[in-house]
Amino acid sequence: MRFKCEIDNIRTLKKGMKLTLSLDDEQTREIMKHIYNFMDKPITIELLIDDEEQAIRLQQITPEQRKKIYALFRDIASYTGNTPENEKENLKTLFIQQTHYEPFSLANCDWKLASDFIEWLINFCFENGIPLTEHPLRTLDDIEKYVRICLKNKICTICGKPGEIHHWDAIGQGRDRTRIDDSRLRKICLCREHHREAHTIGVNAFEDKYHVYGVIWND
């Protein structure tokens, strides 16, 4: 069975990859006639991709990015008492004022702009004490960006409570920390509870448990 579709989203997992395909209505109706014959059976898929068309699509904001941005609008609106639509316009204007970006639409803006806007919105929430319904670690595309945001705002990377710097790369017991240049050492911000846990179980086990790690950062 052959059908035309578009790649809607690609996610790299720890083991393998998750590929989401998008079908138009006509293709969906045709596939639904036969798909149940293949349930619980191995299938082989051949991907024939229009390179030029796909390259254009991959440069644009993804549905997942748009979903995350509007979720952040709702969290901010819930905190301020404003409407999500008003917050959307206010926040876009403030973002444009503070960055090099020109006015944009969330319908078709560049994916890099969308990624930067998500990072900016999370920073905005942290700086203003706005609670988030979804953990920012699942909202940002880049773990390192999230770790740096937490370091900048002195917020625990795991739970969002006030945090302190934990040196991911061990300095060593008995050494004078005030005389050590730690500019090339990786760091992470953790609350007291998670700081103790990191020391207790070690950074490798901590990374396996929470899927975060230290980054080189200097305030």
C-alpha positions in Angstrom: 0.0 0.0 0.0 1.4 3.4 -1.0 0.3 6.7 0.3 1.5 10.3 0.4 2.2 12.0 3.7 4.3 14.6 5.4 6.8 14.3 8.3 5.0 16.1 11.1 7.6 15.7 13.9 10.9 13.8 14.6 12.1 13.1 18.1 15.4 11.4 18.9 14.9 9.0 21.8 17.5 7.4 24.0 16.9 4.2 22.0 15.8 4.8 18.4 13.6 7.5 17.0 9.9 8.5 17.0 8.6 9.6 13.6 5.1 11.2 13.3 3.5 11.3 9.9 0.7 13.6 8.8 -2.0 12.6 6.2 -4.6 14.6 4.4 -8.2 13.6 4.6 -8.3 11.7 1.3 -5.2 9.6 2.2 -6.6 9.0 5.7 -9.9 7.6 4.4 -8.0 5.3 2.0 -5.7 4.0 4.7 -8.4 3.4 7.2 -9.9 0.9 4.8 -6.9 -1.3 5.2 -4.9 -0.4 8.3 -6.6 -2.8 10.6 -5.3 -5.7 8.5 -1.8 -4.7 9.7 -2.5 -4.3 13.4 0.0 -6.1 15.6 2.0 -7.2 12.6 5.5 -6.1 11.5 5.4 -3.8 8.4 8.1 -2.3 6.2 7.8 1.4 5.3 9.5 3.0 2.4 9.9 6.8 2.8 10.0 8.8 -0.5 10.6 12.4 0.5 10.4 15.6 -1.6 13.6 17.1 -0.4 12.9 20.7 -1.3 9.4 20.7 0.2 10.5 19.0 3.3 13.5 21.4 3.8 11.1 24.4 3.7 8.8 22.7 6.3 11.6 21.8 8.6 12.6 25.5 8.8 9.2 26.5 10.1 7.7 26.3 13.5 6.6 22.7 14.4 3.1 21.9 15.8 4.8 20.7 19.0 6.6 24.1 19.4 3.3 26.0 18.8 1.5 23.8 21.4 4.2 24.5 24.0 4.1 28.3 23.3 0.3 28.4 23.8 0.5 26.4 26.9 3.0 29.0 28.3 0.6 31.8 27.3 -2.2 30.0 29.3 0.1 29.6 32.4 1.0 33.3 32.3 -2.6 34.4 31.7 -3.7 32.3 34.6 -1.2 34.0 36.9 -1.9 37.6 35.7 -5.7 37.3 35.3 -5.4 38.4 31.7 -6.7 36.5 28.7 -4.3 34.2 26.8 -4.8 36.1 23.6 -3.9 39.5 25.2 -0.9 37.9 26.9 0.1 36.5 23.5 0.3 40.0 22.0 1.9 41.6 25.0 4.6 38.9 25.2 5.3 38.8 21.5 5.8 42.6 21.6 8.1 42.4 24.7 10.1 39.6 23.1 10.6 41.6 19.9 11.7 44.7 21.9 14.3 42.6 23.8 15.7 40.7 20.8 16.8 41.2 17.3 13.6 39.6 15.8 11.1 41.3 13.6 7.3 41.0 14.1 6.3 37.4 13.4 3.3 35.1 13.2 3.1 31.8 15.2 1.4 30.3 12.2 4.5 30.1 10.0 7.5 31.6 11.8 11.0 30.1 11.7 11.6 27.1 14.1 14.7 28.8 15.5 12.7 31.9 16.4 10.1 29.6 18.0 12.8 27.8 20.0 14.2 31.2 21.2 10.7 32.4 22.1 10.0 29.3 24.2 13.3 29.8 26.0 12.5 33.5 26.5 9.0 32.7 27.9 10.4 30.2 30.4 12.9 32.8 31.5 10.1 35.3 31.9 8.1 32.9 34.0 11.1 32.1 36.3 12.0 35.8 36.7 8.4 36.6 37.7 7.6 33.6 39.8 5.0 32.3 37.5 4.1 28.6 38.1 4.1 26.3 35.1 1.7 23.4 34.6 4.3 21.4 32.7 7.9 20.9 33.8 10.1 23.2 31.7 12.4 20.3 31.0 9.7 18.8 28.8 9.0 22.2 27.2 12.4 23.2 26.0 14.0 21.4 23.0 17.5 21.8 24.5 18.4 20.4 28.0 21.5 22.6 28.2 19.4 25.7 27.6 17.1 24.7 30.5 20.0 24.0 32.8 21.5 27.4 32.1 18.1 29.1 32.7 18.0 27.5 36.1 21.6 28.5 36.9 20.8 32.1 35.9 17.7 32.3 38.0 19.0 30.2 40.9 16.2 27.7 40.6 16.5 23.9 41.1 16.7 22.1 37.8 14.6 19.2 39.2 11.8 20.8 41.2 11.9 24.5 40.6 12.6 25.5 44.3 15.3 28.0 45.1 18.6 26.4 44.4 22.4 26.6 44.7 25.2 25.7 42.4 26.3 22.1 42.4 29.7 21.4 40.7 29.0 18.5 38.4 32.7 18.0 37.9 34.1 17.3 41.4 36.5 19.9 42.8 37.9 17.5 45.5 37.6 17.5 49.2 39.9 19.8 51.2 40.5 22.3 48.4 39.9 26.0 48.9 36.9 26.7 46.6 37.5 30.4 46.8 40.9 30.0 45.1 39.8 27.6 42.4 39.0 28.7 38.9 35.9 26.7 38.1 35.1 28.5 34.8 35.7 25.3 32.9 33.9 23.0 35.3 30.3 21.9 34.6 27.6 23.1 37.0 24.0 22.6 37.7 21.5 24.4 40.0 19.9 22.2 42.7 17.9 22.7 45.9 19.3 21.4 49.1 17.4 18.2 48.9 18.5 17.4 45.3 22.0 18.7 46.0 22.3 16.1 48.8 20.9 13.4 46.5 23.4 14.2 43.8 26.3 13.8 46.3 24.8 10.6 47.7 24.1 8.7 44.5 26.7 10.3 42.2 26.3 12.3 39.1 26.0 9.3 36.7 23.1 7.8 38.7 21.6 11.3 39.1 21.7 11.9 35.3 20.1 8.5 34.6 17.3 9.3 37.1 16.5 12.9 36.1 17.9 13.1 32.5 19.8 16.3 33.3 23.5 17.1 33.5 25.9 19.9 34.3 27.0 22.5 31.8 29.8 25.1 31.7 28.4 28.3 32.9 29.7 31.5 34.5 27.5 34.3 35.9 
